[in-house]
Amino acid sequence: MNASAKALAASFDLEKLTSEFYDDPYPTYRALRENEPVKRLASGTVFLTRYDDLVSTYKNTKSFSSDKKREFAPKYGDTPLYEHHTTSLVFNDPPSHTRVRRLIMGALSPRAIASMEGDLIKLVDGLLGAIAAKGHCELIEDFAASIPIEVIGNLLDVPHEERGPLRNWSLAILGALEPVVSAEAAARGNKAVTDFLAYLETLVARRRAKPGNPDRDVLTRLIQGEGNGEENGERLTEKELLHNCIFLLNAGHETTTNLIGNGLVALDRHPDQKQRLIDNPDLIKTAVEEMLRYESSNQLGNRMTTEQVELGGVMLEAGTSVTLCIGAANRDPAQFPDPERFDIARTPNRHLAFATGAHQCAGMALARLEGAIAISRFLSRFPNYAVSGAPVRGGRVRFRGFSSVPCALG
Ligand code: HEM
């Protein structure tokens, strides 16, 4: 490995990222993987880039905790953001995590997800029709971002006329998870949690008074809990219910927008793979997996050691904060032959875009369905589409995607 890669790895600081890094983080990730795969950053956090090290960390819930109370107390203080994040299932350990996850997985059943397909196709075709009428499109605003918010709105059966603020609440809450949070971003995040909670309280009260169809309406399922509301079934507390509804909206929003946006841009940048998908539409499933691997929309995960533990030959003390770099692991040549190549038929493709282990994404079947329907229908309606100006990156390190992509329809 040459000196410049060593220097790149040595100077890496998650809190001082350059515009080159936001543009293309993969040379840095490679330099880290090859030179300092278990890298201690100036902040004290340990940054992991090897596939095997991520898998061991995700699978070892005894030594690596997801509970963020200790880390978030100084970051957020006693605020709505603190209450929100520390009540979300993703930032909890067993037994609380196990209980809440069982209820959420029960609500996001394969039947509930399969029943969404018809509405999803209608939604996507409606957006494609509006884009065709316009003659050009802004890929993120007009298409990618419009899908997940409606899908999760449908999932919780939020009335259409009340969906307006959801996207900005979600962006503000997730923005406050960045490694560095300005006072202004924290204030935006806190206001978003407060407004979102106030809205959900009214929505839940209405749904309790008039329950929906539990086969289709995840909110009704979550309110009723296990056993469809029978006395002895497990249920979420009110606080768990509200914060985990916010979490569901957030978890499924920016990530899926980025999957669709990143996927369509990757096809545009790899015309051979685009043509291959046009000629072989059945490859859409493996294509979506490759999009998830190649430009993972959620690039970073976090854990905290609960005890002294060895990882990749390095001894970590108890209380060490660990950042798992999914974007780097998904291009590790030890797991993926020729990892920089975008290959829509790649098999096997055991990427970590949805993580693995106890906290593996609870919405991955839904995300895959949204990605496959959105991308395949866009491509079949506009096979000659082309990115027509410089795409603008979202400017986040945790969630990788574009905020705008001008696009000609051909
Ligand atoms: C492309 C889209 C998506 C990506 C890349 C993604 C990625 C992830 C990742 C990496 C995690 C693990 C976090 C960790 O433990 O560190 C996660 C957890 C989670 N995701 Fe997703 N996600 C996506 C879409 C969705 C959707 C559509 C939903 C639901 C509607 C969802 C719901 C969840 C939930 C509830 C968890 C927490 C699971 C737990 O802690 O047990 N996600 N997701």
Boltz pocket constraint, residues with backbone or C-beta under 6 A from the ligand:
constraints:
  - pocket:
      binder: B
      contacts: [[A, 66], [A, 89], [A, 90], [A, 91], [A, 97], [A, 101], [A, 104], [A, 152], [A, 247], [A, 248], [A, 251], [A, 252], [A, 253], [A, 255], [A, 256], [A, 259], [A, 296], [A, 297], [A, 298], [A, 300], [A, 301], [A, 302], [A, 352], [A, 353], [A, 354], [A, 355], [A, 358], [A, 359], [A, 360], [A, 361], [A, 362], [A, 363], [A, 364], [A, 366], [A, 367]]
      max_distance: 6.0
